[in-house]
Amino acid sequence: MERFVFLTVDGLSRGAVYAAFALALVLIWRAARVVNFAQGAMAVATGYVAYSVTAATGSYWLGFVAALGGGLLLGAAVERGVMRFVDHRAPLNAVIVALGLILLVHAVLGMLYGNEFRPVGTPFSRDPLTLGDLALLSRYDLFVFGAVAVVVTGLALLFTYTPVGLRMRASAFAPEVSRLLGVNVAGMLTLGWALAAAVGALAGLLVIPTELGLHPHAMDLVFVSAFTAAVVGGLDSPPGAVVGGLAVGLILSYVSGYVGSDTTPLAVLVLLLTVLLLRPAGLFTTGRARQV
């Protein structure tokens, strides 16, 4: 029983990070109909921003804020300077450009910081709180859940109740009509990329301290799990990304705990293939949304 509780708590904590990262992928998909395979590399770049600012100032929170701001700027720069000039009539073009961007980011980070793992601290203790003999959430886990909850709530309010959110949704689903109505579609697209990169930066900041540390390839496996979560929930469904992230986190935790950590990549692959074969649109995406 204790082992099951521990694995469940650990799975939910990791799943919350996957959910945040999956939300970043969903944001860009809804805005531009592009799966940004460079999202992980961009998140690592912002992680190095946080590392540098924290090392220079001694403040975790200054590094945290700098990384989120760096994510906003990096997302906008990638869209304005790279993705805007890609011919999106062939979906493979954007994929190839994103893969090239991954190589570029990894190379630049390697030249600037080297390829060794760098330890990253956390603002709160990772020692689990206990209830009797049961190990429950740590203070850092609570921070992770709280941060992801704020992001999910903020995005929901943005897209549901604000004029900017309405313009972003309109630009994504009916760009030509939106232009005729005076909406700055290009600006909304840039904003979508910027928000997605900031959410990805947050996910990176939350998960990197729980892994071996900061490294140019630190987010590669996280991206695979988050992409699986986005596909499971549906690339058109932000709530699906959250549910998918939590589900993937639980599955990986149970597989790692009861079968072995070496089998977790296989579990991710099996889950991804199963969803693609049985319901390729995702579990929470309606047929109408996928046809837009």
C-alpha positions as CSV (number, residue, x, y, z in Angstrom):
1,M,0.0,0.0,0.0
2,E,2.8,2.4,0.9
3,R,4.5,1.7,-2.4
4,F,1.3,2.3,-4.4
5,V,0.7,5.6,-2.6
6,F,4.2,6.8,-3.2
7,L,4.1,5.8,-6.9
8,T,0.7,7.6,-7.3
9,V,1.9,10.8,-5.7
10,D,5.1,10.7,-7.7
11,G,3.2,10.0,-10.9
12,L,0.8,12.9,-10.3
13,S,3.7,15.2,-9.6
14,R,5.4,14.3,-12.9
15,G,2.1,14.2,-14.7
16,A,1.5,17.8,-13.7
17,V,4.8,18.8,-15.5
18,Y,3.9,16.8,-18.5
19,A,0.5,18.5,-18.6
20,A,2.1,21.9,-18.6
21,F,4.4,20.9,-21.4
22,A,1.6,19.3,-23.3
23,L,-0.3,22.6,-23.0
24,A,2.6,24.4,-24.6
25,L,2.3,22.0,-27.6
26,V,-1.5,22.5,-27.7
27,L,-1.1,26.2,-27.7
28,I,1.1,26.3,-30.8
29,W,-1.0,23.6,-32.6
30,R,-4.2,25.6,-32.0
31,A,-2.5,28.8,-33.1
32,A,-0.5,27.6,-36.2
33,R,-1.4,24.0,-36.8
34,V,2.2,23.1,-36.2
35,V,3.7,20.6,-33.7
36,N,6.8,22.4,-32.3
37,F,9.3,19.6,-32.0
38,A,11.8,22.2,-30.8
39,Q,9.8,23.0,-27.7
40,G,12.1,20.9,-25.5
41,A,15.3,22.5,-26.7
42,M,13.7,26.0,-26.2
43,A,12.7,25.0,-22.6
44,V,16.3,23.9,-21.9
45,A,17.6,27.3,-23.3
46,T,15.4,29.1,-20.8
47,G,16.6,26.8,-18.1
48,Y,20.1,28.0,-18.7
49,V,18.8,31.5,-18.5
50,A,17.5,30.7,-15.0
51,Y,20.7,29.0,-14.1
52,S,22.9,32.0,-15.2
53,V,20.7,34.6,-13.4
54,T,20.5,32.6,-10.2
55,A,24.2,32.0,-10.2
56,A,24.9,35.7,-10.7
57,T,22.3,37.0,-8.2
58,G,21.9,34.1,-5.7
59,S,18.1,34.4,-6.1
60,Y,16.1,31.4,-7.4
61,W,13.1,33.6,-8.0
62,L,15.0,36.2,-10.1
63,G,16.2,33.3,-12.2
64,F,12.6,31.9,-12.4
65,V,11.2,35.2,-13.6
66,A,14.1,35.7,-16.1
67,A,13.4,32.2,-17.5
68,L,9.7,32.9,-18.1
69,G,10.5,36.3,-19.7
70,G,13.2,34.6,-21.8
71,G,10.6,32.0,-22.9
72,L,8.3,34.8,-24.0
73,L,11.0,36.5,-26.0
74,L,12.4,33.2,-27.5
75,G,9.0,32.0,-28.6
76,A,8.2,35.4,-30.3
77,A,11.7,35.4,-31.9
78,V,11.3,31.8,-33.3
79,E,8.0,32.7,-34.8
80,R,9.0,36.0,-36.2
81,G,12.5,35.0,-37.3
82,V,12.0,31.4,-38.4
83,M,8.6,29.9,-38.6
84,R,6.9,32.8,-40.3
85,F,9.0,32.2,-43.4
86,V,8.2,28.5,-43.6
87,D,5.9,27.3,-46.3
88,H,3.1,25.6,-44.2
89,R,1.3,24.1,-47.2
90,A,3.5,21.1,-46.7
91,P,3.4,20.1,-43.0
92,L,6.8,18.4,-43.2
93,N,8.5,21.7,-43.8
94,A,7.8,23.0,-40.3
95,V,8.9,19.7,-38.8
96,I,12.3,19.8,-40.7
97,V,12.8,23.4,-39.6
98,A,12.0,22.5,-36.0
99,L,14.5,19.6,-36.0
100,G,17.1,22.0,-37.4
101,L,16.3,24.4,-34.6
102,I,16.9,21.6,-32.1
103,L,20.4,21.0,-33.4
104,L,21.2,24.7,-33.4
105,V,20.0,25.2,-29.8
106,H,21.8,22.2,-28.6
107,A,25.0,23.2,-30.3
108,V,24.9,26.8,-29.0
109,L,24.2,25.6,-25.4
110,G,27.0,23.1,-25.6
111,M,29.5,25.7,-26.8
112,L,28.4,28.2,-24.1
113,Y,27.9,25.9,-21.1
114,G,29.5,22.6,-22.0
115,N,27.8,19.2,-21.9
116,E,28.2,18.3,-18.3
117,F,25.2,18.0,-16.0
118,R,24.8,21.0,-13.7
119,P,22.9,20.7,-10.4
120,V,19.8,22.9,-10.1
121,G,18.3,23.7,-6.7
122,T,14.6,24.0,-5.7
123,P,12.9,26.7,-3.8
124,F,11.2,24.2,-1.4
125,S,12.2,21.0,0.2
126,R,11.8,17.7,-1.8
127,D,11.5,15.7,1.4
128,P,8.0,14.1,1.5
129,L,5.5,15.1,4.1
130,T,4.3,12.0,6.1
131,L,1.0,10.9,7.4
132,G,1.8,8.1,9.8
133,D,4.0,5.7,7.9
134,L,2.8,7.0,4.5
135,A,5.1,9.3,2.5
136,L,2.9,11.9,0.7
137,L,3.6,15.1,-1.3
138,S,6.7,17.2,-0.6
139,R,6.6,20.9,-0.4
140,Y,8.1,21.1,-3.9
141,D,5.4,18.8,-5.2
142,L,2.8,21.2,-3.8
143,F,4.6,24.0,-5.6
144,V,4.5,22.1,-8.9
145,F,0.8,21.5,-8.6
146,G,0.2,25.1,-7.6
147,A,2.2,26.5,-10.5
148,V,0.5,24.2,-13.1
149,A,-2.9,25.0,-11.6
150,V,-2.2,28.8,-12.0
151,V,-1.1,28.2,-15.6
152,V,-4.2,26.1,-16.5
153,T,-6.6,28.6,-14.8
154,G,-4.9,31.6,-16.4
155,L,-5.0,30.1,-19.9
156,A,-8.7,29.1,-19.4
157,L,-9.6,32.6,-18.3
158,L,-7.5,34.2,-21.1
159,F,-9.2,32.2,-23.9
160,T,-12.7,32.3,-22.5
161,Y,-13.2,35.7,-21.0
162,T,-10.8,38.2,-22.6
163,P,-10.8,40.0,-26.0
164,V,-7.2,38.9,-26.6
165,G,-8.1,35.3,-26.1
166,L,-11.1,35.6,-28.4
167,R,-8.9,37.1,-31.1
168,M,-6.3,34.3,-30.7
169,R,-9.0,31.6,-31.1
170,A,-10.5,33.4,-34.1
171,S,-7.1,33.8,-35.7
172,A,-6.4,30.1,-35.3
173,F,-9.7,28.7,-36.6
174,A,-10.7,31.3,-39.2
175,P,-7.6,33.5,-40.1
176,E,-9.0,35.0,-43.3
177,V,-12.3,36.0,-41.7
178,S,-10.4,37.4,-38.7
179,R,-8.3,39.6,-41.0
180,L,-11.4,40.9,-42.7
181,L,-12.7,41.8,-39.2
182,G,-9.6,43.8,-38.4
183,V,-7.8,41.2,-36.2
184,N,-4.0,41.3,-36.3
185,V,-3.6,37.6,-37.1
186,A,0.2,37.7,-37.4
187,G,0.4,39.4,-34.0
188,M,-1.9,36.8,-32.4
189,L,0.2,34.0,-33.9
190,T,3.4,35.6,-32.4
191,L,1.6,35.9,-29.0
192,G,0.6,32.2,-29.2
193,W,4.2,31.2,-29.8
194,A,5.4,33.4,-27.0
195,L,2.9,32.1,-24.4
196,A,3.6,28.5,-25.5
197,A,7.3,29.0,-25.0
198,A,6.8,30.6,-21.6
199,V,4.6,27.6,-20.5
200,G,7.3,25.3,-21.8
201,A,9.9,27.2,-19.8
202,L,7.9,26.8,-16.7
203,A,7.6,23.0,-17.3
204,G,11.4,22.9,-17.8
205,L,12.0,24.8,-14.6
206,L,9.7,22.4,-12.6
207,V,11.1,19.1,-14.0
208,I,14.8,19.7,-14.5
209,P,15.6,19.8,-10.7
210,T,14.0,16.4,-10.3
211,E,16.2,14.8,-13.0
212,L,20.0,14.5,-13.1
213,G,20.3,18.3,-13.6
214,L,20.6,20.8,-16.3
215,H,22.1,19.6,-19.6
216,P,21.5,20.5,-23.3
217,H,19.5,17.3,-23.7
218,A,17.7,17.5,-20.4
219,M,14.2,17.8,-21.9
220,D,14.4,15.3,-24.6
221,L,12.6,12.4,-22.8
222,V,10.3,14.9,-21.2
223,F,9.3,16.2,-24.6
224,V,8.5,12.6,-25.7
225,S,6.3,12.0,-22.7
226,A,4.6,15.4,-23.0
227,F,4.0,14.9,-26.7
228,T,2.4,11.5,-25.9
229,A,0.2,13.3,-23.3
230,A,-0.9,15.9,-25.9
231,V,-1.8,13.2,-28.4
232,V,-3.6,11.2,-25.8
233,G,-5.7,14.1,-24.7
234,G,-6.0,15.6,-28.2
235,L,-3.9,18.4,-29.8
236,D,-7.0,20.6,-30.0
237,S,-8.0,20.2,-26.4
238,P,-6.3,22.0,-23.5
239,P,-8.3,20.1,-20.9
240,G,-7.3,16.9,-22.7
241,A,-3.6,17.9,-22.4
242,V,-4.0,18.2,-18.6
243,V,-5.8,14.9,-18.3
244,G,-3.3,13.3,-20.7
245,G,-0.3,14.6,-18.8
246,L,-1.6,13.2,-15.5
247,A,-2.4,9.9,-17.1
248,V,1.0,9.6,-18.7
249,G,2.7,10.5,-15.4
250,L,0.8,7.8,-13.5
251,I,1.4,5.2,-16.1
252,L,5.1,5.8,-16.2
253,S,5.3,5.9,-12.4
254,Y,3.5,2.5,-12.1
255,V,5.6,0.9,-14.9
256,S,8.8,2.2,-13.4
257,G,7.9,1.1,-9.9
258,Y,6.5,-2.3,-10.6
259,V,8.2,-3.4,-13.8
260,G,11.4,-1.4,-14.0
261,S,12.7,2.0,-15.1
262,D,14.2,0.5,-18.3
263,T,10.7,-0.3,-19.6
264,T,9.3,3.3,-19.3
265,P,10.3,4.3,-22.9
266,L,8.5,1.2,-24.2
267,A,5.4,2.1,-22.1
268,V,5.3,5.5,-23.7
269,L,5.6,4.1,-27.2
270,V,2.9,1.5,-26.6
271,L,0.5,4.2,-25.2
272,L,1.2,6.5,-28.1
273,L,0.7,3.8,-30.7
274,T,-2.5,2.5,-29.0
275,V,-4.1,6.0,-29.0
276,L,-3.0,6.7,-32.6
277,L,-4.5,3.4,-33.7
278,L,-7.8,3.5,-31.8
279,R,-8.5,7.2,-31.6
280,P,-5.9,9.3,-33.5
281,A,-7.8,12.6,-32.8
282,G,-7.2,12.1,-29.1
283,L,-9.6,11.1,-26.3
284,F,-10.9,14.6,-25.7
285,T,-11.0,16.1,-29.2
286,T,-14.3,16.3,-31.0
287,G,-14.6,15.5,-34.7
288,R,-15.8,19.1,-35.4
289,A,-12.6,20.6,-34.0
290,R,-10.3,18.4,-36.0
291,Q,-12.0,19.4,-39.2
292,V,-11.5,23.1,-38.9
